[in-house]
């Protein structure tokens, strides 16, 4: 059974720097994901560390936090039927070289680190991540 969900998308610094936000949002909207809210901002390294705390034990954690805080990002609340799985399919594999044809990361990702977008991986994380950026 399909259900309406919300998920978080982050357009990462490499994609913001290349002005890809509108192109990426067009892909989302064309795939029946509604942009409920979005804003551009810059986060500190401390905020990036808090956001990615789930990856704290992984070898790429520090680089990931440095990268996310290296420039402006755009955070987006997406809504739609099965939004989490749908958006993850649209993003493609973490490594753009391994991402399926016409996925966001295959089209725009520069490397495994600079892969242009982030998306929540579960309902629980989507709620946490949306609250992280959109709490009143």
Secondary structure, 3 states (H helix, E strand, C coil): CCCEEEEEEEECHHHHHCCCHHHHHHHHHHCCCEEEEEEEECCCHHHHHHHCHHHCCCCCHHHHHHHHCCCCEEEEEEEEECHHHHHHHHHCCCCCCCCCCCCHHHHHCCCCCCCCEEECCCHHHHHHHHHHHHCC
